[in-house]
């Protein structure tokens, strides 16, 4: 029995430190990203949207940590939505929300994002339709102007013909 305990202790001494180092890096990285997420939340509360977006981008790019990366993806998508209103595109926000659903299907943030994704996609479709309708409207306006010019020319011609008959 003593031999087994010594053998196990020897194996742990030889292999245990290497195994701890690899998981320790993961734990430290997770902790670091958790702190970045908390700092981003603090920046958002202080009104620093750009600083928060930078930190959230770091969290999103660093790896996949359930409970951290999923929340960062959701929050970053929300931040991008506000900016998209000025740029007339929600492509980045849609991409982030789709990534959230793909990588974290059981996350509560994914549950919250489903309706948001539908709305954002619908908004983008409506914007496309509005652009197409504006383009069609401009083309039709041009046609109406051309038709009005033709009508005016026909009126002048009719008046000239009427004068010639008298």
N, C-alpha and C positions, 0 to 999 in steps of 0.2 A: 504494500500500500504506500509506504514511504517512497518507494522507487517511482511509482506512478505520479505522485504529487511533485516530486523533484523533476521528473521528465516533463510534466505539464508546465511547471514553473520555468524550466529551461526553454521550452518551446515559446512560451509567452515572452520571455526576455528577448529571444532571438527574433521572433516574428511580430510580436505585439507592438513594438515601437514603430515599425514601418506601417503597420495597419492603422495605427492611431494617427500617424501623420497625414495619410491620405484623407481620412474622414475629418480630421481636424481642419484641414484646408477648406473642406466643404462647409463645415460648421462656421468657420470664420467668415467665409464668403457670404453665407446666408445671413449671418449677423450683420455684416457690413451692408448688405443690400437692405436689410430691415431698417438699419439706421438711416440709409439714404432715403427710404420711403418715408420714414418719420420726419426727416428734415424737409422733404418735399411738401409734406402736409403742413408743416410749420410755415414754409415759404408761401404756400397758397393762402393760409390764414392771414399772413402779413401783406398779401396782395402782390407778391413777386411771382407772377405767372411764368416769366421766362426762366428764372432760376429753378422753379419747381419743375418745369418741362425738361430742363437739362438733367436734373437729378433723376427724374422718372425715366428718361431715355437711358441713363446709365444702368438703372435697375433692369429695364426691359432687355437691354443688350447683354447683360452680364450672365444670364443663364435662366434656367427655369426652376423657380422656387415656389411651390404652391403656397398660397397665403401671402406672398410678397409680389411676385411677378404678375399674378393675375390682377391684383388690385392696382398695380402700377400701369398695366395695359389699359384698364378701364379708365383710370383717372387721366392718363395721357390722351386717350381718345376723346374724353370730354373737353380737355383743354384744346385739342385740335379742332373740335367742332366750333368753338367760338371763333377761332381764327379763320375757319373755312367760310364763315358768313361773309367775310370781307373778300375772300378769294374765289367764291362761287364754286367751291369743290370740297367734298368731304372724303376724297379718296383715301387719304392717310388714316382718317378716323375709322373708315370702313375696314381698311386693312388691319388695323389694330384690333378692332372688335372681332373680326373673323379669326385672327390669330388667337385671341382669348378663347373663343369657342372651340377652336381646334386643339389647343394645347391643354386647356383646363375645362373639359366638358362638365365636370361636376362642381365647379366652383360657384359659390353664391354670386360672384361678380359676373359670371357667364349668364346666370339666370336673369340678372338685372339688365344685362346688355342685349338680350334677344329682342325685346320690343324696341329698344333704342336703335339697333341695327336695322330693323324693318323701317322705322321712321326715317332714319338717315338715308337709306336706300331709296325710299319713296320720295324724299325731298330732292335727291339727285335726279331721279326720273322726272319729277315735276320741273326742275330747273332746265333739263334738256328739252322738255316739251315747250317750255316758255321760250327758250332760245329759238326753237324751230318755228314756233308760232310768230315770233317777232320777225324772223327772216321771211316767212310767208306773208306777213302783214306788209313788210316793206316792198316785197315783190308785187303784191296786189295794189299797193298805193301807187307804185310806178305805172302799173297797167291802167289804173283809174285815171291818172294824170294824162296818160297817152290817149285814152278814150275821150276824155274831156277836150283835149286839143283837137281830136278828130271831129267831135261834135261841133266845136266852135268853127272849124274850117268848113264843115258842111253847112252850118248856118250862114256863114259869109257867102258861100257859093250859091246857096238858095236865095239870099238877098240880091246877089248880083244877077241871077237869072230872072228874078222878079222885076228888077229894074229894066232889064233888056226887053222884057215882054211889053212893058208900058210904052 
